């Protein structure tokens, strides 16, 4: 099922025989091809191969992620830690040789975690491991103690006719593991809308089974939103083992009382910002290829897979190109987005601040799915498909005709017509760690990081040296 | 390396052909053997096989562990939770049909966890995941903020001539994984004596890398002791990923300042107790075979592998025998020891309370190494070795001539001459979970539990029907 990404051996052979009349298999001929373009493509492919080889031999992306997670740690949007991360990013971008390094500031609604405790009061007193969901309101200072009503999944709550006045609602439901994280959307609904769904029925608080795939005792945080008009009630996630425990208690037919206390606060307007650096194009500097990751993280871990990896992969790819002394025709822009976790706010800010030049953005992608090796190229346009096929061939992974946002922070500019592609990473284990205290640097494999960095370097190089604007007519 | 314990298939064959002149391979003939004894041994072996088969088909041990961890949860020695565990054990022992069920109380010095926080203040501000070690003193109420001095392992601290006045000492050092947990003794030394070793040099507090083998972000607690005369300074363990992070910071040559706050308290005399139940012997009821586990747990998890599993395995083995309608000649005594974690206090109390009858204790063992399947029988005496060989043959695992305490709570009576053996469990992953919040029921595999329960049932049956007293002359 899972594609294996084995480049090193293939490259060590093809790199030796590389020349302008290279024996690299010709990809499916693009409609716009001419003989001269084919020669250019071959050259671009050979250069991309050099970059891939350099990335696979190096630790460019890995070292940058190590630096960010060690020297900053968690960097919750809007906090002084995220501000320190911007200082770090500016310095790191300059250090690796990016040009035009700057912060593009914007303002966000701040939210910070406080106390978060819960325990079963009866029938079997014991503590539960929970964490507030992002933007949840607090409980009263003394906590809420109430009978719990169990729903095996969100749909059961949505279908209920029960009066839940004064009750704490517990919504369970497992998330399936998949390389592409397909289970996240469905499982995440209870996190996003569970509070308002329960509040409609009079509930005073909600506990959900964490949206995640591991059996370790970590609660997974994540953003939530209140529906307009619905009473705002506090909501927290409990760890998988605690959710299992609650279910075992309910299976005994017991009436369950829980006490929970949450004290997060909405802190009002707070500063955030996108950090940007560029490799300025030699021929068409106004034409822009965007690569990036998000700089902020949730506050529980150190934001290694989410998304220190993405910062490392994109900045590391730029470093590979710079270190090779190679200059692309178009500008490669590396963006470290702020405030992604609390609503893609960096992505929206970028769209607003660059609206006038979005027509010159020829391609955009983001790494925000951990550090697992890419196993598919996702792209869904006829325009420039030959480039994507060449990229896929170089990476020895398939090109899949599949629509992609290009990544969470690319979504807003994709919606404005900017072409997007994605190197689909193997995220089978991503949701074991995602949004937990366990998202730490030790979980990242340097070889997998190198494959990602290689993929981003090759993608940036090919698209920044193409004549395609990747826009279907 | 690791022995595979596959019984079910073998049993389904041998059970069909079982008879008094069974073709079971004859073990090495014991010196005391006579023809009549051989016949008896064959009968005992066949009966033990029936028990093994019943255990492998059932969930006797698994269900008991599920009940304890769900209905009581954590049960820290000396707390009301441990008291609830005794109530649970009395009820459970009666429910499964044990006789003479009682609590044998004793008093312990209580200790309870409080606040436990730590963070790097400089150069890279961020929180650390830590936990107090058992019997650590508290920091001052406002915490301790001090420069940290790094020692890669305990030996480096022990060898140092540095003045550590006013410093926080950080002792790292990895623990090796092994099926028999061989890495625990060496790695655990820093936990047991680290505080006093650091205090000798003037340190004000100690942080150790957790004594454990996982890379998940859990701190592992565990008991410590102060050396007589050394100043008592607070000590906590940090999670593996946090220790890695600290080491990365030190690798940068930085001066590191940490603030840590611990507020555990010594609560004075507290009640504990051993819960005991028996299958009274039909011929020699005064002769006793002891099996058991410990009822208390650390407070962070729900004490599933440590040692809810041992309670399930030993009480489950008794249930297998009772449910089969079989009555042993000697008495099988199931003991759920209290207060093991804080110094084997239940084991010592049992020794003191039963000193007069220890001469009648023919064999003792305890399950306190998780729920992994047994892969070796450990026994080190000539007397009764044939029984141990028969047991090993029935379980299809090797008999290893190896000295064993019989388990932590057996140690005190072993030292008084009570024979001990052990079914060595596969503990390769035991120290991933041991003494962490992650020690929860979902980590237990029902098939492995069944193999343990089968092993304990067979061991208890064979020894309780033998004529050997297992004592070398």
Interface residues (C-beta under 8 A of the other chain):
Chain A: X66 X69 X70 X71 X72 X73 X74 X81 X84 X120 X123 X124 X125 X126 X127 X129 X215 X216 X217 X218 X240 X241 X244 X245 X248 X249 X252 X301 X302 X436 X437 X438 X440 X441 X442 X443
Chain B: X66 X69 X70 X71 X72 X73 X74 X81 X84 X120 X123 X124 X125 X126 X127 X129 X215 X216 X217 X218 X240 X241 X244 X245 X248 X249 X252 X301 X302 X436 X437 X438 X440 X441 X442 X443
